[in-house]
Amino acid sequence: MQDGDADGDTPEEPVPASPKVLPKRILPDDDSRRLYQRWLELLPALIPPLRTYRETTRGQPVSSHHPTNGCASEACYKQSSRILCLFWDCLFPTSPTQPRMAVSVDLLDFYFSLFERSGDAVTALAAAMRTFYARRGWHVLDQKGDPIRDPFCRGLGYAIQWYDTLQSRADRDVERFVDEARSRVREDIRAQSSQEEGADEECARVLQQRCPACFGGVKFGRSLSDGFDIQVCVDGNFSQRHLRSAGDSPAFYDPAYFLSKQQVDEMGSHIDAQRKRPPNKSYVPKVPDEAVNSCANGHEAADEHKTKSNADIFDDMGIMAAVCRHDIPILLANIDTPGEQQKYALALVYHLFLMLPPNAIIRVLYDIGCVLDRSINLHKLLPEQMVSRLHWSTSVMHAYGHEWACQLVYNPRMTEGLGLTDGEGTERFWSKSRKLIPITRTSARSRHIWLVDRQAAAIGDELREDLGDYIKRRLVRGVQRQAREAEDELGACGVPIEELCSQWELQRAAQLSIRAHAPARLKKELDVVLTLQAEVDSLEKAIASAQGHLMKAAAPPTSMNVFPKLKDAHSKLVSRAEQLYASLNIHDSFPHLQGVNYDFVRTLIFARDLKINIRKRTIANFLEWDRLDQAVGGKDNPLGTKLHQRTRKTMSKRRPALLTAIRKFNKYCDLLESLHKPDWGIPVPEKLSTDLGVLWEDQSLLQDVWLEPSPDTPSPRWLIDANVRRGIRAMLKKDRCLEERRRLSIEADNMCRWFGRELAALELAIRSPGASPYLPELQHRLQSIRLLRQRWANPLISPTVIDHHLTASVEIAARLAAAAPRKGLKWMPPQVILTESDLQAMEVIVFEDGSAHHDNRLDAVAADPSECLLTDLLSDDDDDDGGDDGDLDRALPTGLVMIWEPLVLPINDECINGCAALLFLQFACGEDRWCLAVFSTFHLPLVRNGVASEVLWRNVRHCLYWEREVWLIPIFRAGSNGGLGHWTLAIVHLPFQSILHFDSFADEETWRDDSEDVFKMIWRLADLASMTINREGWISRPVMVSPVQRNGYDCGIWILACMAAVFRGFDAISLDESDIARF
């Protein structure tokens, strides 16, 4: 071998060439486009077999048979092929033509159920299946006999992707079919309603499906005190980004939540064009520009040019989301620019407006709501008809990073109408979808949009089913608990509510004044002086420290002689700093500070600027604490030991500097106290605690140092009295709790209304011609909606109302489908004559032996008579709490004749309430009916018995009494010693502050005694609804001074006659006893 090698007899072996590495494809090529096009052409043919399979397997256990499918035509050429089947039953191919692998539909359905909880897990599922089959002795080999490393991942990914696309198409076909039924149900409800055409409006159906509580109403245009109509919050997330190197695939999915790139870019172009025009000179800022500018400089979201992601690495930088106040995602937008530009939030808001009624008012909560609000009004970024119906606020967590003046206008806890909405729903949505971040970042770009969109739908469906628990949590943890704390705080402060309201208005007016904010130029110059002052202080400490060390070291005298020169230079430096401060001309910027001591003004402005700096640093520290505590407690993602320790170490490094700043501020406070004179009218700021735990709860941290003197008037109480400030905070909390209670009641009504209409639409769709292809999906949807009866159960939704909708939906669908209803309807004849026996059947029947028998038909309506609200019958709109009498206005004939026979007992509560409803429907018409609030006979006893506010509110909220000017309150006085009772009527005129008492016996003692109960009811209901009613100057007087009733049992008929007169627009009646029989 050696010789041969030396002689060259043996040829050299060729060196094997290294395999050619193909560059990674980023954009889709022609082959992938053709493949996707074949899938899109195949999907319509797969929809019928999928529906057939669902119909045969619905409600059945998973079987293990192997179906055989083939073409029935004999002309077709039959070819067999071996297919690798993953599991069994109905199979879905992994390729549109000549598939070599098919996946069980049951496995795919199970995967998507898993996807809703854990995110995309194709890789994990494929690896698990490979291991599972390998352990059972089944290996997948290639043509050479070598085991394939990952045999299932690619095919399983295709099957999952296209099976979901198939399901989406099938579901959209069903949705279109149900939409036709919804339109018919809506038209029927409008036709049966007595309202004018177009009086009620609806949001887009897609919004109603996503959140019935927010978008299921029919009344829009609510005022500020009612919290407007819609509350949404928007925010961006830059963790949901996409790697440019992951590439893209052909489009295969039409997203339901994402706005198109064209919509977002058009909004961006519009914003750029508007900013080039002159600003709106007529715009009056809600907050001084200095405060908004400070907010913009303090938030990264306000800096549109700040790069939050590397554009060379990422092509999609994040996602902007709009969610409702229940955290349900409404709309999404893909962020493809490095910064969080305003076009994304405005595109979402603009698109939302297009899906709302023309009079709907929106409240949007955004981290930089103050900045965006100013930009919209200053540059007219949105149409005027939208701007007039759009209001902005900041989210609660980010509000405390804003200037105090900004918080007075935009903080949800300080502004009217938002209740306990915190605006942090987007943060909770990002938390629920964070599991997709590592998966979607490396997926194809279209697949990234698909996964996020499907995850948003899954989160929304889950939260929609949880709306009942949401209301229960808000009532217990929010309204009841916080209202109780606020009541205790108000009692402890000892200041009347009227005084607190007055002081709060004074505080807002004073702190929103432009004079309360230093000009931007002066603040910059003060920052320079403050920095120089800090350097001077540190130099003084350094000189003293060096002198002390040298003296201890016994330094030579030549070294010690240098220190007098250093101190002299330091004195000159201090003098130059004073001259620099004097050159700022503080008195020119603040002319109202003329006459105030120079050193006092200088120290006051330094203290003001230093407190702003302390507040920003402290709040940032608090947010870090909160995030760290959540991670430790399991509420948020665990940080890991290393990151946890690093975070704590970073926080501990910043703590000494923060404490030093607080001590310096407290020294300023001491100096101001020594220089202060009361005649200046400028209060000395309060010291801050160096205990950050105590400072966390100190509300004075959020208030700026006061620069506004008031020499001619005493200082306002909100500025000098800590009890007043504490009382104002408690008052605001109580107001927010009352607003939240009203908002929850409205949402409960919206949920009931949507529940009834959706049931009727599905019942009608099942009965409609052409429903057979969609029957399994329709039945499944109907079953899911019916199960919401248990899921949505809460104190604000009566089970009786839900049961009524379950029954009424079947009747509506049967009637609209021209089929016989399952339950016969009993229509009233044109004229009804009620005899004495008929009337006795309506109430308690008294037998000769004195025993009483109650008609059980009344118990079938409601076991508790207090649940039968009169306003349920009186409400002209489609109120879902209307019980079983929702069709009363349709069943009543126009000509109703009642013949009343004399009775030995006064008519009871049910008769009063029912007859009042009949009279209201018969006589109250036009605009007058919207001025009347008719209370049930059970409402005043609730007030007399002192029931809890929650119980009282649940019973009276449907009256909408806070929108009515005239209240009718029937009153029953029990007889003494077992004698007969007596009915009277109180007519309350709120605009005239008067109460008219109708008593057919004209007994002065009766109406005087009843006045106290009526006044008590007025104040109680006014507090529940936060009504502003003057409690002084009220007049109470009788309607008549001479009796009109001679017998002892017609009192109920007399008050019904008086009600009828009021319904017709009169103040009293002119009937006598002979006329009452004809009535």
HUWO-V731821 format. One record per run of one state. SS is the DSSP state (H for helix, E for strand, C for the rest). FROM is the first residue (numbers start at 1). TO is the last residue. Records with the same first field share a line. If there is no record, write none. Layout:
SS: FROM-TO  FROM-TO
//
This chain:
C: 1-1  8-29  58-83  87-90  94-100  119-121  136-140  142-146  148-152  193-204  211-211  216-223  227-229  238-241  247-257  259-260  276-288  299-299  303-313  317-317  325-328  336-341  355-361  366-368  380-383  388-389  395-395  400-403  412-424  441-444  466-466  494-496  512-513  517-519  553-556  561-561  583-585  590-590  594-597  634-640  676-677  681-691  697-698  703-716  721-721  768-771  792-793  795-796  798-798  817-835  842-844  847-851  854-855  862-864  868-869  875-882  886-887  892-908  924-925  935-938  945-948  960-960  964-965  974-975  979-981  990-993  999-1003  1025-1034  1039-1050  1064-1072  1079-1079
H: 2-7  30-57  105-118  122-135  153-192  205-210  212-215  224-226  244-246  261-275  289-298  300-302  342-354  369-379  384-387  396-399  404-410  425-440  445-465  467-493  497-511  514-516  520-552  557-560  562-582  586-589  591-593  598-633  641-675  678-680  692-696  699-702  717-720  722-767  772-791  799-816  836-841  856-861  865-867  870-874  883-885  888-891  909-923  926-931  939-944  949-959  961-963  976-978  1004-1024  1051-1063  1073-1078
E: 84-86  91-93  101-104  141-141  147-147  230-237  242-243  258-258  314-316  318-324  329-335  362-365  390-394  411-411  794-794  797-797  845-846  852-853  932-934  966-973  982-989  994-998  1035-1038
//
